[in-house]
Amino acid sequence: MKRPWLIFSAVCLCVAAVSLLIHHTDLAFVAGAAGAVSWFLDLRSAMQKRVLENAPRDSETEDESEDSK
């Protein structure tokens, strides 16, 4: 279960679609908004993970600074 926010956003999308079919527009709006927020949270966590993977390690930067002396 790597991306729980994406799963939650898909569930919210389904809830919003069903609630629109049964004419519960208030519920559809709330579910759609929650789905959009959870999708952005998933995107944010994926970007954070990517940045942390590409960031230089502390030990690597210390080694490079010692080599330049």
C-alpha positions as CSV (number, residue, x, y, z in Angstrom):
1,M,0.0,0.0,0.0
2,K,2.3,2.7,-1.3
3,R,-0.1,5.4,-2.2
4,P,-3.1,5.6,0.2
5,W,-4.1,9.1,-0.8
6,L,-4.5,8.0,-4.4
7,I,-6.8,5.2,-3.3
8,F,-8.8,7.5,-1.2
9,S,-9.2,10.0,-4.0
10,A,-10.5,7.2,-6.3
11,V,-13.0,6.2,-3.7
12,C,-14.1,9.8,-3.3
13,L,-14.5,10.0,-7.1
14,C,-16.8,7.0,-7.1
15,V,-18.8,8.3,-4.1
16,A,-19.2,11.7,-5.9
17,A,-20.4,10.0,-9.1
18,V,-22.9,7.8,-7.4
19,S,-24.2,10.7,-5.3
20,L,-24.7,12.8,-8.5
21,L,-26.7,9.9,-10.0
22,I,-29.1,9.9,-7.0
23,H,-29.3,13.7,-7.0
24,H,-27.4,14.3,-3.7
25,T,-25.4,17.3,-5.0
26,D,-24.2,18.4,-1.6
27,L,-22.6,15.0,-0.9
28,A,-21.2,15.0,-4.5
29,F,-19.5,18.3,-3.9
30,V,-18.0,17.3,-0.6
31,A,-16.8,14.0,-1.9
32,G,-15.3,15.7,-5.0
33,A,-13.5,18.3,-2.9
34,A,-12.1,15.6,-0.6
35,G,-11.0,13.6,-3.6
36,A,-9.3,16.6,-5.1
37,V,-7.5,17.4,-1.8
38,S,-6.4,13.8,-1.4
39,W,-5.1,13.7,-5.0
40,F,-3.0,16.8,-4.3
41,L,-1.7,15.2,-1.1
42,D,-0.7,12.1,-3.0
43,L,1.1,14.3,-5.6
44,R,2.8,16.2,-2.8
45,S,4.0,13.1,-1.0
46,A,5.3,11.6,-4.3
47,M,7.2,14.8,-5.1
48,Q,8.7,14.9,-1.5
49,K,9.8,11.3,-2.0
50,R,11.4,12.1,-5.3
51,V,13.2,15.2,-3.9
52,L,14.5,13.2,-0.9
53,E,15.8,10.4,-3.3
54,N,17.7,13.0,-5.4
55,A,19.1,15.1,-2.6
56,P,22.7,14.5,-1.9
57,R,23.5,12.7,1.3
58,D,25.3,14.5,4.2
59,S,28.2,12.1,4.1
60,E,28.7,12.6,0.3
61,T,28.8,16.3,0.7
62,E,31.3,16.0,3.5
63,D,33.5,13.7,1.5
64,E,33.5,16.2,-1.5
65,S,34.4,19.1,0.8
66,E,37.3,17.2,2.3
67,D,38.6,16.3,-1.2
68,S,38.6,19.9,-2.3
69,K,40.9,20.9,0.7
